[in-house]
Amino acid sequence: MEFEEKQRLNFWWLYILLGIETIIVCSVFLLDKNGLGLQGLKKMYFLPVLAVLLPYLLIYLINKSALAIKIDQCGITYRFSPFARRAKSISWTQIDRLYIRKYDALSEYGGWGLRSKLWFKFNDKAYIFNDKSIGLQIEMGNAKRVLFSIAQPDELSLFLINFKRQYNIGAIETDVRER
């Protein structure tokens, strides 16, 4: 019995903003009377071209980032690719509490992706990859907390209820009241 989920960030609108920025920068460089021409670009080793293309590479990497979560009898395994080479695991013995809760990505964590709680609480991390504002909260010893955004909260809730009954794991809280 296991639960798997994969999520991706999709900021397609960033390409539109970068396209507008590229048009403005290239028009200033190439079309201005005192702007750079082809000879000026050669003298600068095409660094302005690299400066225009570098944001596209960064946005491409952000859009290719993905989160894979797997919950089974061994624990919770997750991988944040392409930035993490290996998957990380949290065993059931490390988990004090595990529950599904609502969160606000902007006010609690300051955005999407791999985030730390605002106000320098580095023991509280979040992997936020969607806009549903429902996540799996894991509380471990040493006041360490991890939040994973969940795209299928109903399926996960049913899975956790069945999983708790089958394996008798006390750390899983299946209380359906709002947190």
N, C-alpha and C positions, 0 to 999 in steps of 0.2 A: 504494500500500500504506500503510494507516494503521490505528492503534489508537485507539479513543475509549472513554472511560468517564466516567460521571456518577455522583456519590455525594452523598448527603444525610445530614445529622445527623437522628436521630430520638430525641429525649428525651421521649417521651410521658408518662413518669412524673413529669416536672416539673409538668405540669398538675394531677396528683393532689395533689402537695405544695402547690401554690399554692391549690388549692381548699380544702384543710384550713386553710391560713393565712388565706384570705379569710373563711371561716366564723368562725374565732376572732376575727379583728380586727373584723368587722362586728357580731358579738354583743357584744363589749366596747363598741364605739361606740354601738350603738343600743339594746341591751337592758339595760344597766346603769342603776341608779337615777340616778347622777350622770353618766351618759354623754351623748353628744351626741344631740340630737333633730334633727328637720328644720330647726328654727330655728337651731340651733347650726351645722349644716352650711351653711346659707345665709350665716351670718355669717363663716364661714371660707372662703367661695367654693368649696365642695365640694372643697377640697384633700385631705381624707382619702379621698375617692372616687378621686381621681387617684392617690394613693399606693397604693391597693389595685389599680388597673387597670394601672399602669405595669409591674409585673413580668410581667403577661400579655403585654404588648407586646414586652418584651425576649425572653421565651421564644418567642414567635411568630417574631421575627426570627432567633433561633438555629435554630429548626426549619426555617425557609425557606432557610437558607444551604446552598449546594451547591458542589461542586467538579467542574469539567469538565476532563478531561485529553485531549489529542490528541497522538499521536506520529506524525510523518511524516518525509519526506526532508528537510524544512527544519529540524526540531528538535522540541522539546517545547513545546507551548502549553498553558497552564492559566489558568483563571479561577475565582476564589473569589467567587461572587455571594451576596448583593446588596452586599457590602462593597467589591468592586473593580469599577470601571466598565469597565475595559479588560482584555483578556486579556494575560498576560505570556508572553514567549517566551524559550526558551533554545535557542540554535543549537548544532549539533553541534561547532562550533569552540570553543565555550566549555566544553564538557564534557570533563573529564579521565577520569572513570570513571562508569559507569552499571551498576547491578546490582540484583537483587532480594534483599531480606534480611528477616529476622525482627526485630521490635522490640517493646518493651513501652511502651505509651502512657503509663501512669502513672509508671513509674520513670524512663524516659528523658526524657519531655517534659511530664509533669505533667497529662495529660488529653487531651481530644479537641478538634478544631477546628484553627484556625491557632495553632501553638505554637512557642516557641523552646526549644532544649535547656535543660535545667535547669542551674543554676550559672552563669547569665549568659553563655552562649555564644551570642551573637546572630547569628553567622554560620551557625548550624545551625538551620534552620527545618523545621517539619513541618506537613503538611496531613493530619490524621488524621480520617477520617470513617467508619470502621467498626471492628469488633471482631476482625477476622481476624488482626491482628498481622503481616501481611506487606505490605511496601511496596517501592516503587521508590526506591532511593537514588541521588541524583545528586551527584557531587563535581565542583566547578568550581575554577578558579584562585583564588588568594587565600584558600585554605582555606574557601571557601564551600560549604555543603552544603544540599541540599533533599531531604526525604523526602515521598513521596506514598503514602498508604495505597491499596491496590489491592483491589478486590472480586473480580476475576477473575485471580488470580495464574498459573494454568495457561495461560490464553489469552495473557497478556502474555509469559510465558516463551517459548512457542512463537513468538509474534510477533517477539520480540527475536532469537531464533535465526535465523529466516528473514530478518529485516531486516538483521542483521549480514552474512549471506552475500550478500544481494543488493546492498547498498550499500557493503560492506567498511568498516564503521565500527569502528575499533579501540577506542573508548571503551566499547563495550558488552561487558560480561563475562557470559558465559553459563555459567559454571562452576556446576554444580548442587549442589555441596557446601554444607553449612550455614555460615553466617557468624556 
